[in-house]
C-alpha cells in the first residue's frame, strides 16, 4: 500500500517510517542522495514524540549541511548491537562546524541550537549515549539507546 502511495517502507515502526518518508522527499527535492538501511529492530520502547525529536532534528541538520556540500549525501543506519539500538547518521558537510568545549554550536541566525540539546535530552532519557564528530568533510552522529 505504501508503494502505491509513493511511500517507501523502511521499518515496521510507523512513526519512523512517516519521518523517513518526509525527510527523503525533502532530500530528493534538494538533490541529496540518501542511503537508508534500518535493520529489523524493535523501536516500540521509544515514545512517538521522542522518535520525532530524535530523528527529525538529526535529519534536518544533516539535510542543511549536505545541501551546501559538493557531494550532497546522507547515510543512515539503525541496527541492534548486543542490548543496544544503534543509530549512525553520516552526511557530507563542507565546513567544519563551530565547537565550544564538547558541544557543536549552531551557525543559523536567530537560533539557539536547541535541536541537538533536545536530541541529547531524549537520548539521556533512554539511558543512552550520543556522540557528534566532524571528520573528512562529513558530520557523523552516533546514538546508542538501551532498549
DAFEN-V243917 format. One record per run of one state. SS is the DSSP state (H for helix, E for strand, C for the rest). FROM is the first residue (numbers start at 1). TO is the last residue. If there is no record, write none. Layout:
<<SS:FROM:TO> <SS:FROM:TO>>
This chain:
<<C:1:13> <H:14:29> <C:30:32> <E:33:38> <C:39:47> <H:48:67> <C:68:72> <E:73:81> <C:82:83> <E:84:92> <C:93:98> <E:99:100> <C:101:102> <E:103:104> <C:105:113> <H:114:125> <C:126:128> <E:129:135> <C:136:137> <E:138:146> <C:147:147>>
